Each structure stands twice: as C-alpha cells, then as structure tokens.
Amino acid sequence: MKREVVCPKCKGEESPNSVEAIGDSKYKCFECLTEFKPVSGPVRVGMRISAETNDWLDNKSYELGMTKSALLTMAVENFRKESDAISSMPMILSKLKE
C-alpha cells in the first residue's frame, strides 16, 4: 500500500492531490511549486563509545532528565548545524567582499 505524500510547505490545503512524483523519490507540489523529498521516520544508529564517555553521558542524562539517546541526537544535530554554517562561510565572505 502506497502512502499519500503531502507537501511539507502548504500541507495540500487547496487540494490533497496536488503532489506528483517528478523523479526518483522526488516530488513537486503544483499548488505552491515546492520540490521536495518526503521525510521518513527516525533511523536506528549503533555506535561504540568509551567507558569514560558513557559514564559522563550517564551523569548528564540523570542531571538533565534526558535519555542518552536524546543527548546524542542533540549533539549530532548541533554538530550538523555548525558544520553547515562553517561550510557556507566562504560563500558568505565572498559576497561581503563584493
């Protein structure tokens, strides 16, 4: 059974059938003209960490009232944001010099 794809921007407010496939797992909403790939649910990732880091995570988890998984998710998301910001710096700097 194929799931219905809904535009993440306009949510198909005018017509729920306004989204069509335009390529390999890529869709286009003909209401707001947004092209997007549907977001799937969470994915399990396994990793090994040192015993010392695990102890630190246990303490932080207890201290903050968060699961270790939530702490690791936050850390990876923050790293991703920082990495994206740093990789766009040369373009920003070149535009500032113009």
Buried (B, 14 or more C-beta within 10 A) or exposed (E): EEEEBBBBEBEBEEEEEBBEEEEEEEBBBEBBEBEBEEEEEEEEEEEEEEEEEEEEBEEEBEEEEBEBEEBBBEEEEEEEEEEEEEEEEEEEEEEEEE
